[in-house]
């Protein structure tokens, strides 16, 4: 299950970076919302999957409250899921 969570964390992080640093500038600088629409839904699904998996895995990996909150907050910070992978998931 850890490998699956790592994959979701990676994909969520990449989709967030693409959304923030590629699609959003294109939308506001070129007036083309196509890329935001294209990346928005997959990112939303990956975000929800990341949160659900983090909640589900909390007892399995015996994360204390601070670690768990860090894992959750990482999903809203650019590059945060990569930190989580390196710090808490890579074994």
Number of C-alpha atoms within 10 A of each C-alpha: 8 14 10 11 19 20 14 21 29 20 19 27 26 17 20 27 16 17 20 15 12 13 21 18 16 17 15 10 8 9 10 14 14 13 16 19 13 12 16 17 12 15 21 14 12 21 21 15 16 26 18 13 17 19 14 11 16 15 11 8 13 10 15 11 10 9 15 18 12 16 25 19 14 18 22 14 12 15 16 20 27 20 16 21 18 11 12 15 15 10 7
